[in-house]
Amino acid sequence: MLQRNLFTKPLVSSLKRGYHDESFGYRKPPSFVFPDYNDAQLENRYHNAALLRYVDSVRIHGHRAARIDPLDLIPRDSEVAALNPSRYGLKDGNQRYNVNGIIWTNPKVEAQRNDTEEWWTLDEITRHLRDIYVGRIAYEYMHSQSKTERLWFSHLLESNALSSSVNKKLKQRIHGLLARSEVFDNFLQLKFPNLKRYALEGGESMLPALDSLFSSAARDSVSHIIVGMPHRGRLNFLTDPQLLQYSPTALFHKIRGGAEHPDNFQVEGDVISHLVSSAHLQYDGANEPMKVSLLPNPSHLEAVNAVALGKTRAKQYSLLKTHPDDCQLGDKVMCVQLHGDAAFSGQGVVMESLGLSNLPHFTSGGTVHLVVDNSIGYTTPASQARSSLYCSDIGKMINAPILHVNGDHPEDVVKAMDIAFKYRQYFRKDIIVDLLVYRRCRHNELDLPGLTSPLMYEKISARRSVPQMYEQKLIADETLTPEDIHNVRTQYRAQLDASLVKVPEYIPQQARTLEAQWAGMVWPESSEATRNPDTGVQKDVLERVGKASVQVPEGFEIHPKLQRHVKGRLNSVESGSGVDWATAEAMAFGTLLLQGNDVRISGQDVGRGTFSQRHAMLVDQKDERTVVPLNDILDAEGKIELANSSLSEMAVLGFEYGASWERPTLLPIWEAQFGDFFNGAQIIIDTFVSSSETKWLLQSGLVMLLPHGLDGAGPEHSSSRLERFLQLTNDRYDGTSPVSINMHVVFPTTPAQYFHLLRRQMLRNYRRPMVVAAPKGLLRLSAAASSLTDLEPGTSFQPVLRDSVSNESTAKRVIVLSGKIYYDLIKERKERGLDDVVSFVRLEELAPFPFQELKKVLETYSDEALAQVFYLQEEPRNQGAWSHVRERIDWVLEDMGVNRRVTFKGRKESALPAPGVGKLYKEQQQKVVDTAFEGL
């Protein structure tokens, strides 16, 4: 087997641009070159070109004839012509050929670097190749664009570098996993016959596959594995005493209707197929126990993939800060993902997540993918579930090698996983193992598979189980006796019986989610929670950060138009006024970094900013070197990572959400290019962002920046669909109930408010997601600017802002509103000379609704003014915040003794967030503004 450092040299990229390569978080993956053919080998390849064509054809097409399908359902040619040597003019089986440089015959590469000739007959060559490529493991790697990878694989497989024997101890371990899985499934079927348990029956080889992978990782000093998987076989994996060791008693308690968390937590829990566990596993040959953590997942298949990637990378964030030469991403932490065949080829997030795998700010060091391939999706056969031969063909988009293996043969499965791990460790890239199995009980145990696939299930019902077939093999080779097998099964059955007996006395254990790196955090409902910390910062620190954020290193040439940006920021810092959004944001980031927090912001243009406002990363105009002043100039303990992402929403948001689970000292931000682009990630928002704490007791400090505002951009670039997020909150309907919001929805109208929100997110001693209706036109609006005094100690975010004109005593109308239209309205009010007549009150935080803060402001108005309380929005009536605020504003008025209800002002209902006709937009917008002053 190749030694990693033996033939290592840097690869020169054909892409000479250096853009982004020097910014924090970028890690160049290790590159390795397999030694090329020497002159003698090249000469031999030339003289034996026909043999070379034949050998390469077997490597490319061998999988088409391999015996990998337990049910033999994959469409096959009766004979694969490409595998016949006569097709290449090779007809004499006794003819001898020099195979040097054509077939690898020596496990040590360096021993094959000379001119030694090695002569084999054609029959010997054919047998050797067919034993490797046309067996119960099939290989697809020749599609790789990397010659290094193709040579590495062919050498590994052909040179006998892999051990073909399985020792007795490993066979017994494999048997234990298989037998316990079958006993477990039979036990659940007997005790809970109406339970949808998504059994592993037919796919039991999944467990030795994972066990083998974990064992290899532990021996190679991997310290933590993050696992994302769907429901099938999850309970088997969770409860096996050699794997995740989840208490069977806790599972049975849950099945009988009990909760997985103690009653003192205000959680509603999740179904059994989403349960989780973490275990420290000790393997022979490993120096230390290795932690394996199974992430919670929703029923939306594959949604957890990107979350697992983000969690895995975030675990290595300290490594990104230290840059040790002897440790690469993936050395200590590995991501493992399990998939079903139909979902792997059918769900778009698979493609999006694979697309992140090799990006410099998203790679985590390579994922091992295990597809539990049932050749069916729900009731849809493979022929109607995908347009490709294999469900794993999607992996070819990133040139991932693919190993197909027959699940009826557990020892071959273990071998395939060993190969997969070796590749992942060597190249730090994704690899896919396609485990071909079947589902004995169809989609779930209450299904009737014969209704739609009678012939397939006629085959399945006639088969012995995988554990039973393996037991027959072990009896035949005298590894186990029938008595040994009986003891393994009966002992585990007895353990399950004993666990079931304990259910009546079982009490769920206290949640351990606020331990280790989360120690010091509290639950948001706790009396110890700090909800409104002082987020102000000393003036000299603000000035230091503001200046550092645009400091250009000597000799660094920025774009000429950025000189104005730099000058403007410095002027605002020195004068203490005119602080715009980008400056306030930079100050928030920089001050958090100085306090030891890290910031990661991702999206499709976050370095510059969608509206060319941020410029947190500067690019040298001469050579495209980059500098991030908040990192390179400020020299803070914390670091900011600017992760310009692929054009993906679901995977990128899922990735940042996974990162948010790792530790509370990271501020993860996802910025949509435009607010409504979040809808490509709706599944992540519904099943993770809005509900994780309620289901799984997992806190998240994720921030979503969604540019929002009707400005003539048309239906798709105007609205962040506030109504959807507000509907997803569990916001209370009255001001007397305790505040317990699942996520914050805010609509700040000043840079200072945005500054305090970002800092509040990190200075609280708990974490909650925050959705920000971010500005577009306000980014550079002078009327919306803040001063440094708005950011200094004693200041904080205000959920409700009073009118900037002190007109409480003279106002005859109060208009409650949110967002940028406030600035249109105060301009119009001034032009109409109505500053003393109409008062505007801004709701800056929509959820949790600020009942008491709004009441406190409204109490300063006269009865005459309170007789005309309007809520005005620029969004159509059936959208925006109206449906959320209406009942809550009415509660405030009623609590004040006002016998009036709030009245809506704004656009009429529409199927669109905004019109696409410019003239119509202007007419509608002016009409919204005019409604504020009707009758005055």
Summary of the structure (lengths in Angstrom):
residues: 936
radius of gyration: 31.7
end to end distance: 86.0
largest distance: 107.9
contacts: 3206
relative contact order: 0.08
helix: 41%
strand: 13%
